[in-house]
Amino acid sequence: MAARRRFPAGRIACTALAALYGYACIGSGLDRISAINPAWQAFVPGYFRANAETAKAAQALVSGTDIDKSEAVRRAVLADPVGRRPIALLGTERLLAQDHAGAEAAFRVGARLGWREPVTQSYWYRAALLAGDTARAAERVDALLRANPGMAGAEEMLDPLLATPKGRQALADRLSHRPGWLPRFLAPTRQASAPAFTGRAEVVRLMAGQGAGLSCAEIEPLERRLMEAGLQPPARALRSRHCNAGPADGLLSDPDFADLARGGANPAGWRLHPSGDVSVSPGGTGRDAAVTVGNLASVRRPILSQRVDLEAGAYRVELAIAPDHARDLISASSACGGGHAYPDPGQPLTIIAKPCASQTLTLWLSPSTEEVRIDAVRLEPAR
């Protein structure tokens, strides 16, 4: 009889435990939902309001009065006293109240809770910059972007480090470990400033000096931005260091076509201009690389072009070409703004460079029934 009396009690206990577990699951679930949709905050039970109160506190910091901010943050911290986000909101509220000592105390607690809270890391990043500690600032921004590679405002955050030699070295030290935000660093937006582009190129150079080489595909976005900004020398130097493209010590990038024959994008190199009547075919490898061209049209046509950075003056185009008599079929021109000016018929291999931000050298081919092989192109100041 005693066993029969205990059995219903056991069932009741199991049912009660299951109900409590369900209540906890529903409360926790509603709390998580409320962090995304504030309309659910009123339905979250009191013991499970960590996310709900944190969301309310964040909203209050944006639009509430000073009293609202203080009370909302207090409730968020009470609901989750060891949460990274509530502590960061407390530090932010103290900053807004001009209580810098209180803010520092809150962010010191937040720093001990881990590296994944963006607000806390941003605070210590700016503190390191103000103290002139670029190594620590780079460490903080590295932590921020490892946790949030797509974080808004990342480019503006990097600008102070890119602006100084110590900052660039500190970034190179971090990026040499190839963190997840490296691709974003190598692909700045078009709205970034010229110093931001060149600063990135310098960081990549420092990385190469530490043995952290990058592939041609990895540097191509930064190289393209440099070219678009009219910064040809750093773009060419970038490819030279990381793509085995040879030294960038002449006026042209890839003068022997080795990089072009290897394939892949090269914003600093040659652009091909094939059409229905014009053939332009890179081929060979290494020292045997060349471009074979043909023009069956009735007029002279552009075959190759390259963005250049020339001082104003006259320049002579030198060619290694076969057959040798085909040299008379090639002419050259220079234009500003990326267009193709027609060559000077009196001096077909002499160009006159004008001072402008975007210069383009174009090679032209006259009509001919035979193909022409170009092994190399050199550009030298005319004497």
N, C-alpha and C positions, 0 to 999 in steps of 0.2 A: 504493500500500500504506500510505503514511503517513497519507493522509486516512482510510482505513478504520480505522486504529488510533485516530485522534483521535475518531472519531464515538462509539464506546462511552464514552469518557471524558467527552465533552460530555453524553451522556445521564445518566451517573452524577452529574455535577456538578449538573445541573438537578434530578434526583431528590433529591439531598441538600439543595439549597436549598429545594425544596418541603417536604421533611420538617422542616427547621428552621423554616420559616415556619408550618407547621401546629403544631409544638411550641409556638412563641411564641403563636399564637392560642389554643391550648388552655390554656396556662399563664395568659395574660392573662384569658381567659374564666373560668377557675376562680377566679382572684383576685377578679374582680368579683362572682361568685356568693357567694364566702365572706364578702363584706361584708354580704350579706343573710342568708345561712344559715351560721352558724358550723360546722355539721357538715362543710362542705367545706374548712375551713381546712387539715386534715391532708394534703389531696391537691394543694395548690398548690406547684409547684416553687419552689426556693429563690430563683431570680432574679426571680420575679414576685410576691413576697409583700407588696407595698406595702399593698394593701387588707386582706389577711389579718392582717398584724401591727398595722395601725391598729385593726381591729375587736377584736383581742385586747387591745390596750392600753386601749381604751375600756371593755371589760368588766372589766379588772383594776382600773381606777380606781374602779369601782363596788363590787366585791366582793373585791378582792385584798388581801394584806398590803402593808406599805410596800415590802418587798423585791420582791414580785411587781410592784407598780405601777412601781417604778423600772426594773426589768429589761424589762418589757413595753413601756414608753414608749421606752427606749433602742433596743430592736429595731425599733420602729415608725419612729423617726427615721432609723436606719441604712438601713432598707428604702426610705424615701422622704424623703431629707434636704431636699428643697425643696417638700414637700407642705404645704399650709395646715393640714390636719387634724392630722398628727403633731406639728407645732410647737405647735398649740393644746393638744394633749394634754400636751405637755411643760410648757407654762406652767401648766396645771391641776395636774399632778403636783407642781410646785414650790410652788404655793399650798397644796396639801394638806399638804405637808411644812413649811409655815411659812417657806419660803425666798422671801420677797417680792422680794428683789433678783433672784434667779434667775428668778422668774416674770415680772417686768417685762422682763428681758432677752429671754426667750423670746417674749413677746407683742410686743415691739418688732420682732423678726425676723418674726413672723407678720403684723404690720401692713404690712410692706413687700411681703408676698406677695399683697396684694389685700384687697378689702373684703367678700368673700363668705363668710368663715368666721364663723359665729355666736358661737362661744366667744371668739374674739379680739375681735370687735366688742363683745360684752357686757362684757369686761374693760375696754376703753377707755371704754365708756359709763359704767360705774360710777366709773372713775377721773376722768372729766370732772365727774360729779356731785359727787364728794368735793372736787374743786378749785373748785367753784362756777362752772364754765364751761358754762353752759346751752346756748350756741350750739353748742359742740363735742359736748355730750351729745345734742342734737337731731340733729346730723349723723350721729352713730354709730347712734342708734336708727332714723333714716331708712334708713341703709345696711342695717341688720339686717332691717327689715320690707320693704324693696324686694326683697331676696333671698329672704325667707321671710314672705310676707304672712299666712300662717296659723300663724305660730309660737306655740307654747304659752307662756303667761305674758306675752304682749305687753301686756295691759291693766295688769298690775301694774308692768311696766317703764315705762309712760307716766305712772303716777300721780305720781312725784316732779316731773316737768316740769309736769303739770297743776296742781300745788299752788302754783306761784309765778307772779307776773306775767311775769317774764323767761322762765320756762320755756314759758308759754303763747305768748308772742310768738315764741320760737324755733320752736315747733311750727307756728305759723301761717306763718312764713317758709318752712318745708319743705313744708307741705301746700298752699301756694299754687301749687306746681308740679304738683299733682294726681298724686302717686305712686300706685302700684298698691294701696297699703294704705289709701288714703283711705276707700273704702267701709267697711272694717272699723272705722276710727276713728269713723265716723258711726253705727255700729250696735253700741254697747257691750252687753254682756250685762246681763240684769236684775239680776244679783248685784252689779254695780258700785255704788259708793257715790254718794250724792247729790252730794258735791263733785266726783266724777269726771264726772257728767253735766253739772253747771254749768260745770266747767272746759272740757269739750268745746264747749259752747255759746259760751263766751267765745273759744275759739280760732276758731270759725266766724265770730264777729263780727269778729275781727281780720283774718281772711281777706277778708271783705267790704270792710273798710277799705283793703285792698291791691288791690282790684279783682278778687279771685278769688271771684266769686259762684258759688253752687251752685243747682241746680234744686230745685223742690219735691220731686220724687221722691227726690233725693239726701239731703235733710235729714229726710225723713219718719221714718226709723228712730230718729234721735236725738230728734226732736220727740215721738215716741210714748213713748220712755223717760222723757223729762222729764215728760210728762203722767202716766204711770203712777206716777212718784215724787211726784206732787202739786206739781210745779214749773211751774205754769201761766205765770207771767210770763216766764221765759226761753224757754219753748216758743213763746209768742205773739210775742215779740221776734224769735225765730229766723225764723219765717215772714214777719214783716213786712219783714225785711231782704232776704230771698232770693226771695220769691214775689210781690212787688209787691202785697201784701195790704193796703196802707195802714198808717198808724201804729198801733201797739198802745198807744194812750194812754187807752183807756177800760177799763171793767170787763169788756167782752165782746170776744171775737175775732170778726172778720168780721161786724160789726153790720148791714152793708148787703147781705150775702149775695153780694157780688161773687166771693169766693173759692169759695163753695159752688156758684154757678152755673157757674164755670169748670171744675168737676169735679176729680177726683183726691182722694187721701187727705189729710185735714187733721185730725190727732189733737187739735189745739187748738181746732177749730171746731165747727160744728153737727153733731149726729147726727140723722138723720131717723127717724121712727117710723111708717112706713106699715103698714097691715094690710088685711085684706079689706074693711073698711068705711071705712077712713081713707086718703085720698090726700094725699101730700106731694110736690110737684113743683117743684124749682128751675127757674128759667128766666131769660132775658134775659142781658145782659152789661153790665159796668161799672155806670154809674149807673142803668140800667134793670133791674138784677138784682132778683129778688124770689122769694118762695116762695108758691105757690098751694096752699091746703089745703082739704080737705073732710072732713066726718064724717057718714056716713049711719047710724052706729050709734045705739043708744038711750041711750047714756051718754057722758059726757065722756071723751075719750081724749087721751093725750099725742101731740104732733105733732113737737116739736123739743126737743132738750136740748143742754146744753153744760157742760163742766167749768169751774168758776169758782174764783177765789181771793179770797174776801171776808172782811173783818173782821166780827166779830159785830155785828149790828144789823139795822135795817129798810131795805129797798130797794124802790124803785118801778120797775116795768117800763113804759117808754114805747114806744108802737107807732106806726109809720106804716102805715096799713091802709086797704084799700078793699074793700067800701063802708064808710063811716065807722060806720054803726050796727052793723057786725059786731064792733066793739071789745068789745061786751058778751059775745061768744061766746068770747073769749080769757081765759084765766086762767093763773096762774103759781104755781110752788112751788119750794122749795129743800129738798134732802135731803143728808145725809152718807152716804158709802160708795157712791155711784154709783147709788142707787135712785131711785124717783120717788114722792115724798110727794104726797098729794092736796092740791089747793089749798084755801085758806081761803075758804069761800063768802062770808064777810062782807067780805073785802078781796081780790078775785080777782087784782088786779095788784100786790099788795104781798107781798113775801117777807120772812121773818125768817131771816137767816143765823146759823148757830151756829158756834162755833170748832171746826173739824175739818180734817183733812188733805185730805180728798177731798169737795168740795162739787159739787153738780150743780144747775143751773137747768133747769127743765122748763117748757115752754109747753104748755097744754092747749087743746083745741077742743071746745066743746059741740056737740050734734047740731044739724044744719041742712041744709036742702035746697039751699042756695046755697054756692058756693065763695067763699073768702076769700083776698084777695091781701095778703101781708105784705111791705112794702117795706123796713122797717128795724126793729130792736129796740135800745132803749137801756136801760141799767140805771143808775139814779142813787140815791144815798142819800136816803131819805125824810126830809122836813123837817116 
